[in-house]
Amino acid sequence: MKKIEIYDTTLRDGTQGEGVNLSLQDKLDITVALDELGVDFVEGGWPGSNPKDVDFFIQVKDLDLKSLKISAFGSTHRVDVEPEDDFFLAKLIEAEADLTCIFGKSWDLHVETIGATPDRNLEMIAGSVEYLAKSTQKPVFYDAEHFFDGYKSDPGYAIATVQAAVDGGAERVILCDTNGGVLPHEIAAAMKDLKKSVDGINLGIHVHNDGGLAVANTLRAIEEGAVQVQGSMNGIGERCGNVDLTTVLGNLELKLGYRCLPEGQIKGLTNVSRKVWEHLGMEGPRGQPFVGPSAFAHKGGVHVSAVQKNPETYEHINPDVIGNSRKVLISELSGGSNLRAKLANRYPELEDTGTVRAILEEIQDKEHTGYSYENADGSFDLIVRRHVGQYNPVFQPIYYRIYSPNNEDQPVAGDDSDGLIEASVKVHIGDTRSLTAAEGHGPIDALNKALQKALGDEYPVIGDLHLTDYSVKVINSSQETAAKVRVLIEHSFEGEKFSTVGVNVDIIEASWNALIEAYHYALMRHTEFFEELNSSKKK
């Protein structure tokens, strides 16, 4: 089984993407996650370009990494100086990384742009690689920037730049489609010609996704003999991004039979992908291949029915292999098979086709009015409970009120609320009524905190219920101010994340309904768990 090296550039090239900003701690945490996954190299940054990258190379030395090699990135020396006098080459040496990776010009257009002659550019490539190799006594990789565009312009010169890097002692030469516009057959033709001209070369591939072909181009380069892939987790990076290593790893290991990670480690791919998204403060594409939350989500009744019989009918791999999971979606398009598949373990009584039909009819009716249950698993569960006789709420809401000090004509003396919103709620708990108030950063936060106070004495476990996400969608915008809104609220509770949905022309009312359902769902699930636990202990 042929080994393909994985060189991750999430922390350097990935951070050049719009909206991407990683703290030093983020970079260190991601480094640890990539080490646990088993990638070969991580490009930590460009020493000397900013203080954060300098600090990274200092602090990364304190990490107890298993096998990961840290790479410091930079460029060839400037046109008007020699290697020993170049500021950035000196910073690369000072970084004391496990290896260095520098880029240089392959395209005659870029050579002219930096004010170098073709011969001077070749001297800069060879001289920089040789100087770094001798100064660090560690491997040097060379990124042939814009190699494929350079090859189109002047094949001989582009190849000469690669030869210069080899002559300087580069252990790997990585061919870059920096503009991301090359086609797979162009990758193949250039690599074939290059390998005829330069003996014994170890090639890598580094492509961008501007033409939507990054994965295809990477796989084609592997077919042509590349031994290393450079890319980023989740494909983040400049413009349209780098090649997505999650997709590349899935295809190389599971489809093409290459060894990229230590045996069995690809099971951690989904987890690492989502960790990176979390550190970015972004929600990745739900349909991201292999690792996305919807990568193995089934909605059509025909699909669900077939997958229940044989997963291979609509799944190209077993999602467990990469740490993902199958998801059955419930919507107005669902059939009885969706419902039974989703809830077979919790509600075996759903074999009753009449009950199934009634549940589906309610879902269809409510979705017609603006609800959506695809991702509102908590609200969906409550619908099912009502139909199977397991809806046992431990409290009943009576009313809520919202009060904003900002609406006052005159400020209240000594008021230090700092613009906080006040909410009061009244609920029935058993035979008693509870009236509580709380302040929050906005009406929903205030309502959530007031509910927690109202229920906390009787149900202390509710302190573990945390609001983690809140989204609003206008359903019928043509109605203007009378338009309905759909509110989706995500909570975490006892290690589980779930969402509930509310719909109303009033955003506060819609939010209140979604909040109430979240508290009902959490407390009912906890009560059932507690009862099951006590029952098992008695046995």
N, C-alpha and C positions, 0 to 999 in steps of 0.2 A: 504494500500500500504506500503510494507516494506521499511524502510530507509536503505540505504547503505552509510556509511561514505566514503568520498573521501579524501585521504591523499596524497597530491602532494609532490613529492620529486625531482621535476625538478631542484631546486636550489642547491641540495646537490648531490644525486645519479646521476641525469642527467648530472651534470657538469663533471662527471668522464668519460664521453664518449670522444673518440678521436676527436680532433678538436673543442671541445666545450669549450668556454671561455666566461664567463659573467662578466662584470664589476659590481661594487657595485650598480651603478645606474640602470643597466640592471636588477639586482635582485630585486631592489625595485619596478621598473616599472612592472615587471612580477607579483610580489606580489599583486600589486593593481589590475591588470587584473584578477588574480585568485580570488580575493575578489569579484570583480564585477560579475564574473561568478557564484560564490556561492559555491566554494569548501569548505570543512570543515576545513582542516588543510594544512598548508604549512611548509615543513621542510626547514628552512632557511640556515642550514649549520652546521658545526662542530666547536663550539667555542673552541679556543685554537689551532686549527690545522693550521690556517693562519690568518693574520691581517684582510683580507677582511671579513671573516665570523664574526670576533669580531665586526667590524664596522657595519655589517648588523644588528646585534641584538641591537645595540645602536640606529641606525637611523630608524629602522622599528617602533620603539615606537612613532615616530613623524607622522606616517601615520594615516590618519583617516579611519581606516578599519571598515567595516560594521559588519561583523560577523566572519571573518576569524580568526582562532587560529594559532599562530606561535609556531612551535616546534623546539627545539634545539636537535641536534643529537650527540650521543657519544657512548662509549662502557662501558662495565663493568670495574671495577677497575682492575689494574694489579695484576699479581700473587703474587708479593713480597711485596705488601702494603695492608693496609686496606682502606675501602672506604673514611674515613675522611682524609687520607693522599694522595689520588690520585689526580694528577694535573688536569686531564681532567674532573673528576667529579666536582671538584671545579669550573672549567670554565663553566660547564653546569649550576651550581647554579648562578654564576655571570651573566650569560646571561639574567636571569629574563624573560625567555620566558613563554608562556602560558602553556606549558607542555614540558616534555623531553621524548625522545625516545632513548633507548640504545640497543645495540645488544650484544649478548653473544653466546657462543659456544654450538651447539647441536650435533655436529658430533664428535665421539670419536677420529677420525683422527686429528681434529683441536685441541682438548684438549691436545693431546700428543704434537702437534706442538708448543704450547705456553708454554710447560713445566709444566702443571698443572696435578694434579691427578683428577680423576673423581669427587671425593668428594669435592676437593678444587674448582673445576669449579662450582659446585652447590652452594657452599658458596658464590662465587663471584657474581653469578646471583642474588640470594636472597638478599645478603647484599647490593649490588649496588642499586637495585630497592627500597629497604626499606630506605636506606640512602637518596636517592634523594626525595622520597615521603615525608619524615619527614622534610628535609631541605628546600624544596621549597613549601610544602603544596599545591602542584599542581599535576595533573595527571602524571603518568609515563606509557609510553608504552614500551613494550619489543619486539624487533625483534629477533626471534629465527633463527639465521643465519644457513644456510645449514640444516634446519630442516629435509627436505625430504631425503637428502643424509644420514643424521644421522639416520633417521628412518630405512632406508634400511640396514645400518650397524649394529645398535643395537636399536631396537624399544623401549625397556624398558628404556634405558638411555636417548634417545631423548625425550621421554615423561616425564622423571624425570626432565629434564632441564626446561620444560614448567611448571611443578608443582612448581619448585623452584621460578620461576618468579611470579606465582600466589601467592605463600606463602609470597613473599616479598611485595606484594601489587600492582602488575601491573594491570592497568585497562583494557588494551588490550594486548593480545599476538599475534604478527603477525608472521605467518609461512612463512619462506623465502625459495624459490628455488633460492639460490644465484648463482649456476652454470648454471641455466636455462636449465637443461637437463631432467627434470622430465616429465612424461606423465600424461594426465588427470586422467586415472584410478588409477595411483599411488597417486595422490593428494587426490582422494576420499577415498582410502583405509586407508591412514595414518590419515586423519581427522576423519573418523569414529572411528578408534581405539582410537585416542586421546580423543575424546569426551566421550567415555565410561570410560576412566581412570581418567579424570579431570572434576570435577563437576563445573557447573556454569561459564564456561569459555567464554569470549568474544574474538572471533578470528578475525584476519585480514589476508590478503594474500599479499605477496610481491614476485613477480616472475620476472625473467629475460627471455630474448627471444632467447637464444642460440639455442634452438631447433625449433624455429619458432612457439612455442605453448603458448606464454605468455597470449594471450587473451583467448584461450581455457582453459588453466589452471586456469586463474582467474575466468572465468564464472563457471567452475566446482566447485571451492572453494566456490563461492557464493551459489551454489546449495546445498553444504554440510553445509551451515550455517554460513559462514564468514560474518561479519557485516561491515568490512572495507576493502577497496582496497587501496594499496599503489602503486603508479606508477608515471610516468612523462608525461608531455605534449609532444606529438609527439613521445613518446617512446625513447627519447634520454637516454643514459647511458652507463655504462661499457660494453665493447665488442659489443654484438649485441643489447644492450639497455635494458631498463626496459619495462614493459607492457605499451602500449600506452593508456593513459587515454582518449584520444578523441574517440578511438574505443570502449573502455570499456563503457564509458558513453553513446555512441550512442546505443549500444546493451542493456545495462541494462535498460535505460529509455524508449527507443522506441520499443524494441523487447520483453523484459522480464517483463516490468511493475513495475520495482523498482523505488523508488524515491531517486535520488542522489543529485540533485540541486533544489533550490527553483523553484516553478512553473514558466514555461516559460523561464527560464534562459538558457536552453540548446540551444536556438536560437543564443546565443553568442559564441557557441563552435568553429565555423570556424574562427571567428575573433580572438579569443584568440590563437588558434593554429598558425595562420599566424603571430600574434604579436611575439610569441615565436621564430618562424623561423627568423623573422626580427632581433630580438635582438641577435640571434646566428650568424647572417650574413650568413645564409645558405638558400638554396632553398630546401624545403621539397619535398618528392616524389609526383609527380603530381597525382599519383593514390592512395594516402593515403586514406584509407576508411573514408567515411563520409565527411571529411573536405578538401581533396585535390582538386586542381583546375580541375582535370580530373575525379573526383569521379562521376560526372553526365554529362560527356562529351559523345556525341553520334556522330559517324562518318559514320557508314554504312547506306546507304540509306534506307534499310528495317527497321533498328532500328529507324531512325528519323521519318519515315512515321508512324510507330506504336506509338511512343511516342506522336506525335502530336494528335493522336486520343485518346489515353489513356496512360498517363505517367506510370501507373502501369505495362505496358507491359515490360519495360526495366529499371525501377527504383524501388529499394526495399523500399525506403521511399521518401517522398516529400522533396527535398533539402532545401526548405524554412524553414523547421522545425529546422534545425541546422545552419541556416544562410549561407548556400551554394546556388549555383544556377546552373541551367541547362545550358549546353553549346553545341551548334551544331557546329561541325567541318567541314571545307571545305577542300577537297583534291581531288586527282584524283579518289578516291573511292566514291565520293559523287554522289548523285542523285539529281534530281530536288527538292525533298522534303527537302533535306538539305538546299538548297539555299533559298527556300521560307520560311522555318521555321526560318532561321537565320535573314532574312531581311524583314519579313512580315510587320513590323511597318514602317520602313524607306522607303521601296520601294514596295508599294502595286502593282505597275505595273508589278512586276515580275510574275504575274499570266500568262503573255505572255510566252507561252511555248517556242516559238522561241528564245526569248531573254535569257531565262534560259538555253536553249541548247547551245547558243553561248558562254555564260559566262563559262559554265562547260567545253566546248571544249577548251577555252583559258587556263583555269586553268590546265586541263590535259596536254595540250601541254607544258606549262611553267614548270610544275612539272617534265615532262619528261626531261627537260633541267637542272634541279637542284633546281628549286624553291620549296618552301613549304609554304602553306598558313594556316596550322592548327593554328599557333599562330601569324601569320602576319596579324592581323585584319585590320590594316591601309592600307596595300598594297591591300588586298582583296577588301576593300571598294572602292579603286580607280579603280580597274578593273570593278566593278559593275557600277560605275559612268560613265565610258566611254561607256558602253553599253546602259545605260538608258538616256543618254544625260544630265547628271548632273556633268560632269567633267569640272569645271571652275577654272583653276589655276590662282592665282593672280600674279604669277611671272613665269619667264622662265629662267632656268640656261643656261649660255653661256659656261663657262669653269671654271676650278680650277687649281691652281698650288700649289705644296708642296715644301718647302725649309727647309733644315736642316743645321744649322750652323756647325754641326759635320762633314759635308762633305767637309768643307773648308780645303785646304792644310795648310793655315796659319790662326791662330786666329785673329779676328778683334779687334783692340785696343779699350779698353773701353767696350767690349761686356759683358753684364751682363745677357744674356739670360738664363744661367744656363741649357743649353741643351734643351730648349724649341723648338718645331717645329713651323715653320711659314707656314701659308696657306693664299693664296689670292683667292678670288672668284669674278666672274663677273656675274651679273644677270640682266635680263630685268624686270623692274617694270613699267607697263603701257608704256609710251612713252620714258622712261628714262633708262639709263644704270647705274648700281651701281657697282663700283669696290672697294672692301674692303679687308683688311688683318687683321689677328689676330694670336696670339701665343697660343699654347696649349701644354699639356703634351701628346704628340703623335700626329700623323697626323689627326686622326679622331676628337680628341678634338679641334684641331686647325681649321679644316674645319667647325665643328659645330659652333664654336664661330664666325668665319668669316661670315657664313650664318646669324647668329643672328644680327651681325652688319649691314650687307647689307640690311636686311629687317626691322630692328628695328625702323627706323625713320618713315617709311610708315605704319608699323603695330606694334605699341608698345606692343600689346598683346603677341607678340612672345617671350617676356621676360619671360612668364610663361611656355614656352616649355623647359623641362629639360630632358637631356639624362640620363636615369636611369640604363640601362643595355646594354651590347654589347657582342655578342657571334659570334664565327666563327667556321664553320665546313667544312672540306675538303670533297668534294663530290666524286671525282674520283681519289683517292690517287694513283692508278696505273699509272697515267699520270705524276707523280713526279712534277717537277717544272712547268709543263703546266696544273696541276690539277686545276679544278674550286673550288672556295670557295663560301660558302653561308654565308652571313652576316645577322644576325638578330639584329636589334636595337630597344630597348624599350625606349619610352618617356612617361613622364607625362605631361598633359596639361589640365588646367581648371578642375581638379579633376578626370580626366580620364587617364588610362594607356593604351597605344596601342603600337603595334610593326609593323615595316616595314622590308622588306626583299630585298636584292640585291644579284645577282649572277654574278660572272665574274672570269676569270683566275687571274685578278689583284685585290688583296684585297682592295686596296684604291678605285678603280673604283666601286667595289661591295658596299663598304661602302658609297661612294658618292651617288650612286643610291638610297640606302636605306634612307640616310639622306634627299635627295630631296623629296622622297615620304612622309617622315614624316612631312616635312614642308608644302607640298601641302595638305596633309590630315588635319593637324591641322588648317590651315588657311581657308580651305573650310568649315570645320565643324564650325569654329567660325563665319565665314561670314553668313552661313545659320542660326545659332542661333541668331545672331544679327538682321538679316532680319525678322525672325519669331517674335522676341521680339518687334520690331517696328510695325510690322503688327498687333499684338495683342493689342498694346497700341492704335492704330488708331481706332480699333473696339470699 
